[in-house]
Amino acid sequence: MTYDAISDLLIRIKNGYMASAEKVEMPQGRVKEAVVAVLKQEGFIDEFTSKDGTLTVVLKYQGKSPAMENVTRIS
C-alpha cells in the first residue's frame, strides 16, 4: 500500500471544510508545506504553521462558504 501525502492533505482540508472546522492538523512534511504555501498564496487558506512534527492549517471562509469547495486530485 502506498501513501499519497498530497491526497491526504487535500482530503483533510476538504473534510475540515465540510465540518465547518476552524483548522485541521496533520503530520508535517516538506511536500505538504509546499502545497499549503501555494494554497495560502492563492487565497484558499488563511494561514499555516509547522511545529513539533504537526502541520496546522487555518481554514478560510467567505461568509459561511468555504474558500475552497471543489477539491480534486488529478495525477
PENORWO-V420435 format. One line per field, one symbol per residue. burial: 1 if it has 9 or more other C-alpha atoms within 8 Angstrom, else 0. Layout:
# PENORWO-V420435
burial=???
This chain:
# PENORWO-V420435
burial=000001001111110110001011010100011011101100011101010001111111000001100000000
